[in-house]
Amino acid sequence: MAKTTGAAPKLARALAIVLGTWELNNGRSATEQIPVRLRAWDGSEAGPHDAPLIEFTSRRALRRILWAPGQLGLSRAYVAGEINAHGDIFAAFAALSSAGKFAEPGPFSPLTPRELWTLVTTGVRLGALGPNPAPPPEEARVEKHGRRHSKKRDAAAISHHYDVGNDFYRLVLGPSLVYSCAVWSDAEAGLDAAQEAKLDLACRKLGLTPGMRVLDVGCGWGSFALHAAGRFGVNVVGITLSIEQAELARKRVAEAGLTELVDIRVQDYRDMTDGPYDAISSIGMSEHVGREQLGRYVAQLHGLLRPGGRLLNHAISWNAGPTEDDPDSFIPRYVFPDGEMLSLGELVVALEGGGFEVLDVEALRRHYALTLRAWVKNLEEQWDDAVRLTSDGRARIWRLYMAASALGFEGGLTGVNQVLLQKAGGEEPPLRLREWTAG
Ligand SMILES: C[S@@+](CC[C@H](N)C(=O)[O-])C[C@H]1O[C@@H](n2cnc3c(N)ncnc32)[C@H](O)[C@@H]1O
C-alpha cells in the first residue's frame, strides 16, 4: 500500500475511485490503495509521485467507462487515445493488477451507486460528459459473420488480427517473422536467434528427413516452411487463413529459391483433403480452434497423417482453472476475436482421445515472457513508424496486449507447451526421445 499526504485534487481523485485504484472508505473519504498515479484532463493528479502515470486526456474516457463499465469502456478509451500509460507499461500493469478492481481476473464490476455518488460529489458533472462516443474503428465485429467458429466467421476473425499490414508485423516480430514463442538458450540470446532455435527444435522433434511431406497448419508468414524446406530438404504445404500472410510467405519462398519445395495456400484446416503427410506442425494455431471444434481439429489432423507420422502441437495454455470467456473484454474485442485458450490437460485429453500417442511435452512458459518483452521493445522503440504503418489505435492495442500477456506468462496465469504426438500404426518411436536436445 502506498500513501500520499494531503488531499488530492478532486477530479484526479474521482478517476482513481472509478478505476478502483483508490477505494471508498465509509462512503465519504477514500483510502489510497495502489501505487499508480492518475492525471486528469484538468491537469490534477492523485497518487504517489514516483508511481507509473496513467493519464486521462479527455473526459470522453470517463463517458466510455460509465457507458460500458469495466474492461470494455477502459479498452475503448485507451485505444482511442483518451487514456495514456506513460513510462514502463509493465510497471503500470503490475501496479494496477496488485489490488482494487484489477486484482480479480476477468471483467471488473460496474460502478456501484456509492461510487457514482462520489463522482458527483467530487465535482464530475455526469450530464456534461456528452454522449457515448462510437467505439474506435479497430474494434472487432465478427458477430455479423455468423456462428462462432463457422469457417466464414473464423476467416473474419483471423483477418481482423493478421491482415493489418505485413510491415507492421515485421517491425514488431523482427526479420524472423515468427509469431509464436521463441526458445531462448538464455535471456540475452536475442529474438532472432531464439526464433531460429525454436524452428530448428520443431523440425528435429518432428524427425524431418529429406523428401518427407510436411503440413504446417497455421503457417503465418512461412517461417517454419522456409526453415524446414531450406535446412531439412522436406516438401512443405503451409496453410493460413490470412491473405496478407500468404502473399508475403509466397514472396519469401520465391526469394529463397524454394518454390519447388514449398506450397503456401489460403485454406482452412477443415478443408484439407490431400493427405497423407509424414509430419504435421501446428505452431500457435490451435488457440484459434475453439473448444467446440477441438474434436474435429484432432480428427482432421489425425486423418491427414500417415500411420507412425508425428504431430507437433505448440500452443498457449490457460493455467488458472476454468475460463468464462467474456466477449466484451479487451482480448476478444480488440485482439483475438473468438480465440479460446484451453488447459494443457484438456488439449492432451482430446489428442489422446483422437488416437494420438503422446511422445513428449515441453513447457516453455518463461520463454514466451521473454519473446513478448522483445516484441514490446521492438514496438516501443519504433513507435512512430508503427503508427504510420497501421494506426495509433492498433499500435496501442498491440502494446497493451503483448505487455499484459508477458505478465500473464510471468505470473503463471498462462503457459505454452510443445506437445509431440505420434499416430499409431506405424514404426515404433525410438526408446529415448530427447535426441533433439543434442542438435
Ligand atoms: C499466431 S499465428 C502463428 C503463425 C506461425 N505458425 C508462426 O509461428 O509464426 C496463427 C496462424 O494460424 C492460422 N489459422 C488460424 N485458424 C486457422 C484455420 N482455421 N485454418 C488454417 N489456418 C488457421 C492463422 O492464419 C495464422 O497463420
The ligand as an SDF file (V2000), in Angstrom:
LIG
                    3D

 27 29  0  0  0  0  0  0  0  0999 V2000
   -0.1750  -16.9470  -34.2300 C   0  0  0  0  0  0  0  0  0  0  0  0
   -0.1520  -17.3220  -35.9500 S   0  0  0  0  0  0  0  0  0  0  0  0
    1.2220  -18.4670  -35.9710 C   0  0  0  0  0  0  0  0  0  0  0  0
    1.9220  -18.4740  -37.2710 C   0  0  0  0  0  0  0  0  0  0  0  0
    3.1630  -19.3770  -37.3700 C   0  0  0  0  0  0  0  0  0  0  0  0
    2.8620  -20.7420  -37.0700 N   0  0  0  0  0  0  0  0  0  0  0  0
    4.2810  -18.8450  -36.5170 C   0  0  0  0  0  0  0  0  0  0  0  0
    4.6090  -19.4920  -35.5200 O   0  0  0  0  0  0  0  0  0  0  0  0
    4.8220  -17.8010  -36.8550 O   0  0  0  0  0  0  0  0  0  0  0  0
   -1.6000  -18.3770  -36.1860 C   0  0  0  0  0  0  0  0  0  0  0  0
   -1.8100  -18.8680  -37.6030 C   0  0  0  0  0  0  0  0  0  0  0  0
   -2.9200  -19.7910  -37.6080 O   0  0  0  0  0  0  0  0  0  0  0  0
   -3.6670  -19.5550  -38.7900 C   0  0  0  0  0  0  0  0  0  0  0  0
   -5.0210  -20.1090  -38.6290 N   0  0  0  0  0  0  0  0  0  0  0  0
   -5.9300  -19.8200  -37.6670 C   0  0  0  0  0  0  0  0  0  0  0  0
   -7.0720  -20.5040  -37.8670 N   0  0  0  0  0  0  0  0  0  0  0  0
   -6.8850  -21.2590  -38.9750 C   0  0  0  0  0  0  0  0  0  0  0  0
   -7.7000  -22.1870  -39.6870 C   0  0  0  0  0  0  0  0  0  0  0  0
   -8.9520  -22.4390  -39.3270 N   0  0  0  0  0  0  0  0  0  0  0  0
   -7.1550  -22.7980  -40.7690 N   0  0  0  0  0  0  0  0  0  0  0  0
   -5.8930  -22.5220  -41.1780 C   0  0  0  0  0  0  0  0  0  0  0  0
   -5.0840  -21.6500  -40.5460 N   0  0  0  0  0  0  0  0  0  0  0  0
   -5.5770  -21.0190  -39.4630 C   0  0  0  0  0  0  0  0  0  0  0  0
   -3.6010  -18.0510  -38.9660 C   0  0  0  0  0  0  0  0  0  0  0  0
   -3.9670  -17.6810  -40.2750 O   0  0  0  0  0  0  0  0  0  0  0  0
   -2.1260  -17.8100  -38.6360 C   0  0  0  0  0  0  0  0  0  0  0  0
   -1.3440  -18.0400  -39.7800 O   0  0  0  0  0  0  0  0  0  0  0  0
  1  2  1  0
  2  3  1  0
  2 10  1  0
  3  4  1  0
  4  5  1  0
  5  6  1  0
  5  7  1  0
  7  8  2  0
  7  9  1  0
 10 11  1  0
 11 12  1  0
 11 26  1  0
 12 13  1  0
 13 14  1  0
 13 24  1  0
 14 15  1  0
 14 23  1  0
 15 16  2  0
 16 17  1  0
 17 18  1  0
 17 23  2  0
 18 19  1  0
 18 20  2  0
 20 21  1  0
 21 22  2  0
 22 23  1  0
 24 25  1  0
 24 26  1  0
 26 27  1  0
M  CHG  2   2   1   9  -1
M  END
$$$$
